Amino acid sequence: MVNVDRDIKKRWMVFALVNLGLVILIFGALIAGFGAYVATEQRDQLRDGVREYAQELAALGYDELRSVINSDSALTLDAPEYRFALYTVTGGDVMIETSDDFLFNNSPSLGGRANEHRTENVGGHTFETYTVQTFPSEEDGAYHYVKVFAVCDSLTAALDEISVYCIPFVIAFIVVAVVFSFVWGYIAIKPIMTDYVKQKDFINDMSHEIRTPLAVIKGNLENVLASPDSTVSEQSEMLYASLEEVDYMTDISSGLLNIVRGRSASRGKETKMSDVISETVDMFADMATMANKALIANIEYCDLPVDREKIKQLASVLIENAVKYTAEGDRITVRLKNTNDGCVFTVTDTGIGVPKGDLETIFDRFYRAENAKDIPGTGLGLSIAKAIVEGMGGSIRAAANVPCGLEITCVFKNNKGASAANRV
């Protein structure tokens, strides 16, 4: 994960929390809805059965039901899982009649109103009940009701277990939702974070590096203004020094922009690796000859497709660095080796080299070795090279050249070739 400051972390947290809320609302609503459906469907089926059975019993009439209870004869209605009792209400007295020993011994109350579902506890068991008024064949001045009982202990226990088991499930769901939201938020905001960090690094580096040149320019201009009657030739030394500082700032800004562009995923015109390396070597051959330095090239044919401008910039940075830090009479060697899965580009010089302890930091921005302080430079060249190579999916490393000098090796993989090999 790239390092981010407090502002971008807040944005990430807000984005992730919004995602979390949406996930919980959507999936939580679906799960809760499904749970409620499963929990109520069986109870609704039981209630429907109790009501229909009670209505069928009421249709038989009070007299027939009473005769069935007193004679223990079987009903023609097929509902063995249901129990029923007859209630007779006379004034304030209620009499219960039933052939079910359990109901008779526990004497459940009539309770509630007719045509109403109730859940009751009778004798330590839970029942779903429904009461319907029934009528005798002749009017007797009393009110008669048939009440149906359906035991629902197992259904109640199942609903209780669902409630208990839902707790760990809900906890697990929230944990998964949190992880999913933060990962999803990070993936979605990662490009913004990367661009934000690049922009901030560029601003910080520029603001840091241009302070000294600006101070020099300001001092020179103040000295020029202090002598308004002086001619340009008399102040030429300060003016030239100011121009050099301007050039230095231009090089720094261009270098930092090149680092950002080197990491960009955009691609320019493609060409073969060997073609662009050969072209760049030819471009620096005259420069090396004029500086009395030998530029030796060993370029193997390599048809790896690459971004022409980026590879040209990479080769230019490495060869120019090698020429700059190599003394007269020494040599620079450029090699391009073709491999089974790509190519290896190497630039070796016999110059001043880099202290062994600094090889790990040689690609850091603005790095300048102690033995290179007297040679003009911004310390951005190898940072640009690293950005280009890594932006193209390759790797770059530095090593000491024996007996003296530095060797930079860039390895590029042919992803298309590797994929084809894997398919075979």
Secondary structure, DSSP 8 states (H G I E B T S, - for coil): -----HHHHHHHHHHHHHHHHHHHHHHHHHHHHHHHHHHHHHHHHHHHHHHHHHHHHHHH-HHHHHHHHHHT---SS--TTEEEEEEEEETTEEEEE-S-HHHHHH-----S-TT-EEEEEETTEEEEEEEEEE--SS--SSEEEEEEEEE-HHHHHHHHHHHHHHHHHHHHHHHHHHHHHHHHHHHHHHHHHHHHHHHHHHHHHHHHHTHHHHHHHHHHHHHHHH-TT--TTTTHHHHHHHHHHHHHHHHHHHHHHHHHHHT------EEEHHHHHHHHHHHHHHHHHHTT-EEEEEE-----EEEHHHHHHHHHHHHHHHHHTS-TT-EEEEEEEEETTEEEEEEEE-SS---GGGTTSTTSTT---GGGTTS---S-HHHHHHHHHHHTT-EEEEEE-SSSSEEEEEEEE-HHHHHHHHH-
